[in-house]
Amino acid sequence: KAGGLDAGELEQAYVARLVALGLPELAESQARDLIQRKPDDGVGWAVVAYMDARRGDTAGGISAVVSAARLAPDDPFVQRTVGQLAAYYDRNAERTTLPAAVKSSFDDVRKAMAGKDAYARAYKESSDAYAEGPSPDQVPYAAPYGYGAPSAPSSAYYDSYYAPDYYYDDAY
């Protein structure tokens, strides 16, 4: 225990702080550990979803974001992650294989998020960016570490995470 907090609480605070700073990719290891220690942490699940999608594992990202949305539906980072994954999935559904139960759960989450501002903004911004960019069949989308992967979301997927007008807040 450090400062009266157990390891799970420290990881939870660390993950929340990096998300608030716009750096969820730096919290991946801690988020994966956190969801093992505290499987009810929605922000931890959202970071895992974000990183899975970033690596081109859209099905894994969608599965994780369903958990995140059920656990923390009012968290702006969770809402943005759902919106961005939804925009990517809508653009690439024919190339993304989801188990029927995951697809059904994702559809339910999308309906529940439809009236939330952060979700709507992220979905619109990501959809617009995909519409303006080249087809993923023509030019591979940018993947982390320089690997081009047609199944990975483009940088448009991530850009709205860093929009300071609604990303940063003092809640964390």
C-alpha positions in Angstrom: 0.0 0.0 0.0 1.3 3.4 -0.9 -0.4 6.4 0.7 -3.2 4.2 1.9 -4.0 2.9 -1.6 -3.8 -0.6 -2.8 -2.2 -1.6 -6.1 -5.6 -1.6 -7.9 -6.5 1.9 -6.6 -3.1 3.2 -7.7 -3.5 1.7 -11.2 -7.0 3.1 -11.4 -5.7 6.6 -10.5 -2.8 6.3 -13.0 -5.1 5.2 -15.8 -7.6 7.9 -15.2 -4.9 10.6 -15.1 -3.3 9.5 -18.3 -6.7 9.4 -20.0 -7.4 12.9 -18.7 -4.1 14.1 -20.2 -5.0 12.6 -23.6 -2.4 9.8 -23.3 -4.4 6.6 -23.0 -1.8 4.6 -25.0 0.7 5.2 -22.1 -1.7 3.5 -19.7 -2.2 0.2 -21.6 -0.2 -2.1 -19.4 -1.8 -0.7 -16.3 -5.3 -0.8 -17.8 -4.9 -4.5 -18.7 -3.7 -5.2 -15.2 -6.5 -3.0 -13.7 -9.3 -4.9 -15.5 -7.9 -8.1 -14.0 -7.8 -6.6 -10.5 -11.0 -4.6 -10.8 -13.1 -5.9 -13.7 -15.7 -3.2 -13.0 -13.5 -0.3 -14.1 -15.1 1.1 -17.3 -12.2 3.5 -18.1 -9.7 0.6 -17.9 -11.9 -1.4 -20.3 -12.0 1.7 -22.6 -8.3 2.0 -22.7 -8.0 -1.7 -23.6 -10.6 -1.2 -26.3 -8.7 1.9 -27.7 -5.4 0.0 -27.9 -6.9 -3.2 -29.3 -8.6 -1.2 -32.1 -5.4 0.8 -32.6 -3.5 -2.4 -33.3 -6.1 -3.6 -35.8 -8.1 -5.9 -33.5 -11.4 -4.3 -34.1 -13.4 -7.3 -32.7 -11.4 -7.2 -29.5 -11.8 -3.5 -29.3 -15.5 -3.7 -29.8 -15.8 -6.4 -27.2 -13.9 -4.4 -24.6 -15.8 -1.2 -25.4 -19.1 -3.0 -24.8 -17.8 -3.8 -21.2 -16.6 -0.2 -20.8 -19.9 1.3 -21.9 -21.9 -0.9 -19.5 -19.7 0.0 -16.6 -19.1 3.7 -17.2 -21.7 5.0 -19.7 -21.4 8.6 -18.6 -17.6 8.8 -18.9 -16.6 11.0 -21.9 -13.6 8.9 -22.8 -15.8 5.8 -22.9 -18.4 7.6 -25.0 -15.7 8.8 -27.5 -14.2 5.4 -27.8 -17.6 3.9 -28.5 -18.3 6.6 -31.1 -15.0 6.2 -32.9 -15.2 2.4 -33.0 -18.8 2.7 -34.3 -17.7 5.0 -37.1 -14.8 2.7 -38.0 -17.1 -0.4 -37.9 -19.8 1.3 -40.0 -17.1 2.1 -42.6 -15.6 -1.4 -42.5 -18.3 -3.8 -41.4 -17.7 -6.1 -44.3 -14.1 -6.6 -43.2 -14.8 -7.1 -39.6 -16.1 -10.4 -38.2 -17.9 -10.1 -34.9 -19.5 -12.9 -33.0 -23.3 -12.5 -33.0 -23.5 -11.8 -29.3 -20.8 -9.1 -29.5 -22.5 -7.5 -32.5 -25.9 -7.5 -30.7 -24.3 -6.0 -27.5 -22.5 -3.4 -29.5 -25.7 -2.4 -31.3 -27.4 -2.1 -27.9 -24.5 0.1 -26.6 -24.7 2.3 -29.7 -28.4 2.9 -29.1 -27.8 3.7 -25.5 -25.0 6.2 -26.4 -26.9 7.9 -29.3 -28.0 10.9 -27.2 -24.7 11.5 -25.5 -22.7 14.5 -26.8 -19.2 13.0 -26.6 -20.4 9.9 -28.5 -22.2 11.9 -31.2 -19.2 14.2 -31.7 -16.7 11.4 -31.9 -18.9 9.4 -34.3 -19.4 12.4 -36.6 -15.8 13.6 -36.6 -14.5 10.1 -37.2 -17.1 9.4 -39.9 -16.3 12.7 -41.6 -12.6 11.9 -41.5 -13.1 8.5 -43.0 -15.3 9.9 -45.8 -12.7 12.5 -46.7 -9.8 10.1 -46.7 -8.9 7.4 -49.2 -10.6 4.1 -49.1 -8.9 1.6 -46.8 -8.6 -0.7 -49.9 -6.5 1.9 -51.7 -4.1 3.0 -49.0 -3.5 1.2 -45.7 -4.6 3.0 -42.7 -1.9 4.1 -40.3 -1.3 1.6 -37.6 0.9 2.0 -34.5 4.7 1.5 -34.8 4.6 2.1 -38.6 2.8 -1.1 -39.6 0.3 -0.5 -42.3 -2.8 -2.6 -41.8 -6.0 -2.3 -43.8 -8.0 -3.5 -40.9 -6.7 -0.9 -38.5 -8.4 2.4 -37.9 -6.8 5.5 -39.4 -5.4 8.4 -37.4 -8.8 10.0 -37.8 -9.9 7.4 -35.3 -7.7 9.0 -32.6 -7.6 12.6 -33.5 -10.7 13.7 -31.6 -9.2 12.3 -28.4 -6.9 15.2 -28.4 -9.3 18.0 -29.1 -8.7 20.2 -26.1 -12.1 21.9 -26.2 -13.7 18.8 -24.7 -11.0 16.4 -23.8 -9.3 17.9 -20.9 -11.1 18.4 -17.7 -10.4 18.5 -14.0 -12.5 15.5 -13.1 -9.5 13.2 -12.8 
